[in-house]
């Protein structure tokens, strides 16, 4: 494995021992509703993930196996999405996660985060190759089905609500409402998903950022002021781990544009 780009911020505040990780687990996993792992090796992999040591988290998660796959897949996707500079490498990383998570979901059909990680990786891969091209390849229905399965298995999965909102918004934005309907995309459903995500995880910077993006895609300039307020709220959030820090920095960048 080639050396990955390091997390670019001070991670001192995001470094957890097994005890402090357990104490903050509910807050750290309000987005993905991941259950506390009993395996100490998996706990250690999650601690690496939260501190921004994404490559080590992937290696530790894969080595641990079982529940470790969820942390390995998440760490790889978050790294690819935020820190990988090469577009080609980014797409390859997403493809790898999607394949791994799909096999995991087939083996453990009740594992909500196996379905979610498959959807997240395929969704980001689709954005990378162009949404229209991804829809032509049948990836849209695969993403939608995996996210709906996640929510059915874990109704409090805020991140899956965000991603499903983004699915509806992206499809309509790229192919229009009429063609979007043939893909199962609906503007009202998309907005409902974003709102539900914020209800489930009110302090989530990524929920605010994605909701802002969705509002602009679905409603245009008339929602620009509301979107900017969401970016400002996201930028003012307090990060509890490396991923949240990356989300907050992204919101700050949006405000500067």
Order of alpha helices (4+ residues) and beta strands (2+ residues): alpha-alpha-alpha-alpha-alpha-alpha-alpha-alpha-alpha-alpha-alpha-alpha-alpha
